[in-house]
C-alpha cells in the first residue's frame, strides 16, 4: 500500500484533534483542507467567515487566490462524507469522560433560521426565521444539542427543505416538516437523555405522540393560551389552569412548591412550581402540565413556563409502571432550565464560528460547512478539558424526592477546581487555540452549573453535577 504523504501540521493542539479524522479523507488535499477550514473558523471574527476570510485573503479581490479556491473545492467538489465526519466527532465526545452523555443530561431540539438571498441555494425559501422574529428569505436548520449543567455540544443538524423545492410540494414523498425532522433526530439520539424543546414543538400533539411512542421522555414548553378541549367551566388553556391553583402567598403557598433557580450573576431566586390540570392532563395522567413561575399571583409572561412532560410524579401511581424515572417539580424545572440557557449560549458561540456565513449553494456543501463548524465547536471543549482536567466532587449524593433542584447541600469546590470563565490562556498557545480558549470561556460563563460527577457516579437515578462557584455561573 502506498504510504500517505505527510500533511502540513495544524497550529497547536488543533493538529492532535484534526489527526483523528485523517482516515476519513482520501487525499492529502482533503486532510489539509480540513485543517485549514477549522483553523479559519477558530480565528478571530473581524468579518463574516466567508471563504476569503477563512483563507486570510482580501474580500472579493482575493476570491481567486489559490488558498480560497482550495477551500472552495474542498467544501463543494471534493469527495468526502460529512455524515462520517459528524459520526467521528460524536465518537470522540462519547469516548471522553468529560463530555460523555449521561442520564441527567438533556437533548435540546431547536431550529435556527439564517438569512440567505436568492432562490438558487439549496433549502432556501421565504419562511419564518425565529432568530429574527419575522418571515424572510433564508435557510432553516433543525438541530439537536446535548447539554448538562456543565457542558453542551451539537449532536446533529439537518436543513429543512421548503415545499417549493419539491415537484409535488407538501404531497411529495421526499418532503419532511421540521417536526418530522426533529422527531427523527430525537429518536436517532434516543440514549442522549430527556428531550427538551420550546413551544414550537411542545404545542404539537403529533410530535409529542411520536416521541412518546418511541419511548422517549420529554419536557417541552406550551404557549400560555394554547387551547384544549375541556368541559364548560374547566380550564381551556395552560394559563387558565395555572390560575385555578390555590396561592395564598409565600407563607401559604397552597398548591405551589418552592424551587430554587440560579441566575447569571450568581444570585439564587425562589421560583414556584405546581402540577396543574388541563383537559385529560393531570399529575398522575399520561401527560403532566407543570407551571413554573417567579410569582404565582401574577404569572408574569417573561418569568412563567408552562411545561408538558411524560415523566411520572414521584410516589404517584404511574411511577412503578413507567419506563422513565420519576421527576419532581424541581427536576422538571431543572431540565427545562438547561434548554433555556443552551438555546441562548449555543447560538452565540456557533455564530462566532461562522455557522451562517457560508457562501455555497449545494446541499452537500451546506451540510459539510455545518459539520465543520460542529467540529470546531467541539475542538473548543477538547482543548479546554485537555488543559483543565475536570475535578469531581467526591461526594455527590443521589437526589431524593423533595430535596430541591440539586439534591442535598454539598461542599462547595474551590474556585480553582472548576472551569474558570472568561479569558484566553495566554501567549503560550499557538493561533488559533488561544481563540478556542476564549470561546470556551464564553461557553462556560454561559453554563448554569458546574463540574460533572465522575462517570461511575452517573447512574440511572438522574445524578447531577456539583454546582459551580457562584462567581462563575452565568445563566438564566
Order of alpha helices (4+ residues) and beta strands (2+ residues): alpha-alpha-alpha-alpha-alpha-beta-beta-beta-beta-alpha-beta-alpha-alpha-beta-alpha-beta-beta-beta-beta-alpha-alpha-alpha
